[in-house]
């Protein structure tokens, strides 16, 4: 998620906690370059990658939330939509070209706020 998107989401009167699951490798000292989010889930620390259920369990634990309280939004259909749905989470596919088999989809992160409940 881009920093501007996280900041914009937090500035609304909505209840949201933002995390970043990733399969990327983190370089020593790179934490200072990352946007301030509620949590990060690095596959090499969790010992799993999306769509493995262990990754989603870690995400929910990091947010102190039940699966049904979490909405995963991402651009990989199997990892960011189908995997979370199978785990019991809510999910939305970020289909930038508007081509997706997902029931819930957006084409830009600008539409992200519609998935966060108002407080």
N, C-alpha and C positions, 0 to 999 in steps of 0.2 A: 504494500500500500504506500502510496506516495505521502510524504509528510504533509503537504497541503491538504490532502484529503482527510487525514486523521485530524488535523487541526480544525478543519471546517466541520467535521462531524461532531467534535467536542464542543464547538461554539454554539451549537443549536441547543434548544431546550429539550434534549432527548437524553435518555439513559443509554450510554454506550461505553463499553470498554473495548479497547482495540489491541489486538495482538498480531504478531507476524509469524506464522509457521514457515519454515524454510528448510530446504534440502541443501542449501548452499553451505560452504565452509566459511567459518568466521576467522578472520585474520587477527592475531594478537593486537590489541589496542584499537580495533575497529569500532568498539562500542560507542566511542565518542562521536563517530560519524553517523550513527543510527538515530532515527527520530525517536522521541520519547513516547513509547507506547506502554500499555499496561503489562504486557508480557511478550516474550519471544519464545518460540519453540524451535530449537535447532535439531535437525534429525540426528546429527552425530552425538548430541547430548542425550536425546530421548532414546536412541537406539532403534528407531523406526522411521519410516517415511510414509507420507500419504500415498495410498489410501489404507494403510494398516491401522486397525482400530486402536492400537496402543498410542499412535500419534494424536488421535482425537481425544482419547482419555486424558493424555497429558495437557492438551489444550484446555479442556474443561476444568481440570484440576488447577491449572495456572490462573484461570479466571474465577475459581471458586464458584462454579456454576454447574447445574445439571445439563446434560446434553440438549434437552428441549429448550433451554434458555439461550443457547448459543446459535448464532447465524454465521455460517461459513460462506464467504464470498470470494471467489477466485476464478481464474481463467482456464483451469484444467478440469474438464468435465468429470473424469473418473476420480480425481483426487480431491477436488474442491466442491463437487456437487454430489456425485453418487456415493462416495465414501462417507461423507458426513450424514447423508440421509440414512444410509444403512446403519450407522452408529446411533441414530436417534436425534441427531441435530437438525436444525433447519439449515437450508442452503440455498444459494442463488448463484447461478453461473454467470460470470462476466464474459459475455459473448460479444466482443468488440465488433464483429462483422454481422451481428444479429442472426447468426446461424447456430442453433442449439436445439437439442432434444429435451432440454431441461424445462420443467413446468414453470420454474421461477428463474428469470434471467433479466439482466440489465446489459446495456451496451457501453456504458461509461460509468466511472466511479462517481460522477456528478449525481447519479440517481441512487446512490447508496443510502441516503437519508430515509427513503421510504421504507426501508427494512428495519429501522431502529424505532422502537416504541417511544412515543412522547411521554414525558414525565409529568 
